[in-house]
Amino acid sequence: MHPRRDTKIARRALVLSALIIFLGEILAGFLIDRAPLEIRFPDVSRIMGLARQRGPSPDIVFFGGSRFGNLVNTKAVEQELAKATSNGSPFVLNAAVPAGDSVTFDFLAAKLLEVGVRPSMAVIEVSPETVSRQNFLLPYHLARQFTWADAVNSLPDVFYSGRVPRLLSTRLVPVYFFRREFRQWAFEASGLQFLLCCPVDKIKRPQTQAADADMTSAERLVKGTKATRSRLRKFQVGGISTRALERLLERYKALGITTILLGVSISSPARAEYVSKIDAAFLAYMEKLRDIYGIYFVDYRDRVPDEFFQSAYYTTPQGALYVSPLLAREVLAPLWRNRSAGNGSFRSKIDITPPSDVEGYPPSQKGGDGVENKKPKIR
Amino acid sequence: MLFHSAQFFLFFSVTFVGYWSIPQHRLRMLWLLGASFAFYGSWNPWLLFVIVFSAAFDFLIAQRIEASASPKTRRSLLILSICVSLSILGFFKYTNFLLDSAVSTFNLFGFDYRHPAFRIVLPLGISFYTFETISYVVDVYHRRLRAERNFLDYALFIMFFPHLISGPIIRPRQFLVQVRRTKRFDWLRLEAGARLFLLGLVKKAVIADHMAGIADPVFAAPSIYASEAVWIALFCYTAQIYCDFSGYTDMAIGAAHALGFKLPVNFNMPFASASISEFWHRWHISLSTWLRDYLYFPLGGNRCGTLKTYRNLIITMGLAGLWHGAGWPFILLGLYHGVLLVLHRMLPTPPWFAHARFKPLKILITFLCVTLGFVFFRSQSIVDVGIIFQRLFVATEGQSLSRPDTILAATAWSAILIAHLAGSFVNMTRAWHRLPAPAMATGIAVVFLLVQLLMPQGGASFVYFQF
């Protein structure tokens, strides 16, 4: 063949292949947007399964991230509510999603409503990090739930949070980025699930806590405190998380669901990163939300003694057993009683009694820093 | 920055566009050298000093050798250059091994001596570029090559990023002439480069990394696995090492093509070899030819009688084993191959066995010999070598591999076998060029998308990076 003809063929082949690859990637992006939840966001799929496990709808749902996952022991909450209220034990669901924030909660709440899951009461995790304009969980959102439309809508936040590379990889090379999901989808659809346990695929996507598993608690504390500091570096209330939170509150207000924003407990070294300026802005925002949406804000950030933390912001199982009954007794029971008595309107007066005892713990272990005697800040 | 990573794609795209956008040849070469520095420095910028020192030292020595008329001075300079190059290699690669071996020997004689382990970082590609600098100085010494006057050209010969980390080991005569030649952008070469790179990507990311996932756990704790699991893991490792290293080489040759350079072929369907000697003509060709030209021939090759030929083979292969890694299993690997080569020369082939119908049997025997040699290559210690061989040849109960692992291993080997058969009977390049452009484009695109899809979640580094 003539060399010039060969060159022409080579050029055409390369240009055409680049075009086909580009189109293939774009198509894959649209395809992954339509992937079933159990493929793209298995945590949400799992929670939806849990929500429908024990009846039509849970009574109280905790929307949170991994911190809530550790903090809330649903059994302890249910037992305490059963004791505190006379009308049986409500069904409490911990809908905590690893690396979840209000963007995730809004998505999850919408999915739950789609299948008719409508709680009477919702407790939503809040902290200065989760209302900051710089959203540190954007990489997860881009991977797990954002579609092309979401990606376009969140462009300013993506730029502000410095997550452009992640946006580009999820949207421009989705075949590579979502290869595990595509493989799972294809194998499940073709009935070849057994091939899924290919050796390298056994490595799971990094989980927020699993990465710290080999560290000592002191190392985890230092790492967590540093992470909190870095997440608050450009603190400014706003952005995608506040928009999602407000959307969720609006929706729940319209449905008459009692909503409590819970300032999630963290250890004192991490809490020290909430300097007065940050704290004031955060509390002012909570105040604003309370006024607009008629929700409750309960500040539990300093409610758990440091001895109950395994890292800067993850409580131990004992910590969960300490705080869950407390939360049930101080916050949920009065509101639950009010709802049961027909006083479900927002901003009703709550009778707050200081906690007296936590079962199973000797006095020396309780409230080492005197936390236990503080009144919870229900606003 | 691994060849199959997103960073490399970005780095290469920038380098490629910048390279072909620069009109002047010298500036283009400078840009390439800068890119090579950035590539190497991305691992550990401090190690740039080692490679630059090594290159500069041999560059100057070669000029002195050429300028000198006295054979004695020339010889002394050659010895000095080789000693310095090997000392640098020895320090970084063999210090701890030598100390450990010395301590073990002392302890054997009842002396209780311990030494602290030195935390020496092994400069990437040191084994490869040391051989390249040695071949350059030796070639200048033998007047096979004129000493390079331009340090930038010489530095590019050493540091050209596609081959820098794991070869192929290039000869100065092959490369320096290409550095001087003005380059023209060529779609044909770019297409050939893209095709080779893609082939390497398939080998590395689709086959080698998946095989590693099966072989690694078995070689990490061989004593808990059953005999059949160890056999499967060994075959998986054979597939891994071949696809990993030849995949890297294909990517290196492909990337070099795109920049207008031609690197030597390093693998030529090695598992189709009908003898161990043929195997070394097909496997890591640039190393085996280097060893032949710069070690085996200077030792006398096969011109000094039968016994000395055997000795030379054993020494050459023993040192080749040591080149691969600082450890007794590597030395044993070299000696094992040396002995196989000696046996191949020593044992007469019966005339009936030379018939073509026995070729598959010869290929199978060669393949099994080579595969068993990889036990030395992969084992963590001499003790593990013993355990693995015991499990390979004495039926032992233990943990088995899962069904998907076995299916995956069989699939990978089927692909390798088909590729070898196709490569043996069909001229693939010619067949490819007969395709119309849309078919070529679809082929490239589909394979590229499939590679992305089939890449494992946690891809591993290249095996030869540790050498």
Contacts between the chains, C-beta under 8 A, distances in Angstrom:
chain1	res1	chain2	res2	distance
A	1	B	433	7.2
A	3	B	188	7.5
A	6	B	188	5.6
A	6	B	433	7.1
A	7	B	186	7.1
A	7	B	187	4.9
A	7	B	188	5.3
A	8	B	187	7.9
A	9	B	433	8.0
A	9	B	436	7.5
A	9	B	437	4.8
A	9	B	440	7.2
A	10	B	187	4.3
A	10	B	188	4.7
A	10	B	190	7.0
A	10	B	191	3.7
A	10	B	192	8.0
A	10	B	437	8.0
A	11	B	187	4.2
A	11	B	191	7.9
A	12	B	437	3.8
A	12	B	438	7.9
A	12	B	441	7.2
A	13	B	191	6.0
A	13	B	437	4.5
A	13	B	438	7.9
A	13	B	440	3.7
A	13	B	441	4.7
A	13	B	444	6.8
A	14	B	187	6.8
A	14	B	190	6.4
A	14	B	191	5.6
A	14	B	194	6.4
A	14	B	441	7.4
A	14	B	444	7.6
A	15	B	441	7.8
A	16	B	437	6.4
A	16	B	438	6.3
A	16	B	441	3.4
A	16	B	442	7.9
A	16	B	445	7.8
A	17	B	194	7.9
A	17	B	440	7.3
A	17	B	441	4.0
A	17	B	442	7.5
A	17	B	443	7.9
A	17	B	444	3.9
A	17	B	445	4.4
A	17	B	448	7.4
A	18	B	445	8.0
A	19	B	441	7.8
A	20	B	441	6.1
A	20	B	442	6.4
A	20	B	445	3.6
A	20	B	446	7.8
A	21	B	445	4.8
A	21	B	448	5.6
A	21	B	449	6.4
A	24	B	445	6.5
A	24	B	449	5.0
A	25	B	449	7.8
A	28	B	449	8.0
A	169	B	6	7.0
A	173	B	6	7.7
A	173	B	452	7.0
A	175	B	449	5.4
A	175	B	452	4.4
A	175	B	453	5.6
A	176	B	6	7.8
A	176	B	452	4.0
A	176	B	453	7.9
A	176	B	455	6.9
A	179	B	452	6.0
A	179	B	453	5.1
A	179	B	454	7.3
A	179	B	455	5.9
A	179	B	457	7.7
A	180	B	457	5.5
A	182	B	453	5.8
A	183	B	453	6.7
A	183	B	454	7.7
A	194	B	403	6.8
A	194	B	404	5.9
A	195	B	404	5.4
A	195	B	407	6.9
A	195	B	408	7.9
A	196	B	404	7.7
A	197	B	402	6.6
A	197	B	404	5.2
A	198	B	210	6.3
A	198	B	213	7.0
A	198	B	404	6.0
A	198	B	405	7.9
A	198	B	408	5.9
A	198	B	456	7.2
A	199	B	210	6.8
A	199	B	213	2.8
A	199	B	214	5.3
A	199	B	217	7.9
A	199	B	405	6.2
A	199	B	408	7.5
A	199	B	456	7.8
A	200	B	209	6.1
A	200	B	210	6.1
A	200	B	212	7.6
A	200	B	213	4.1
A	200	B	456	3.1
A	200	B	457	5.7
A	200	B	458	5.7
A	200	B	459	7.7
A	201	B	456	6.4
A	201	B	457	5.6
A	202	B	213	7.8
A	203	B	457	5.2
A	203	B	458	4.5
A	205	B	457	7.7
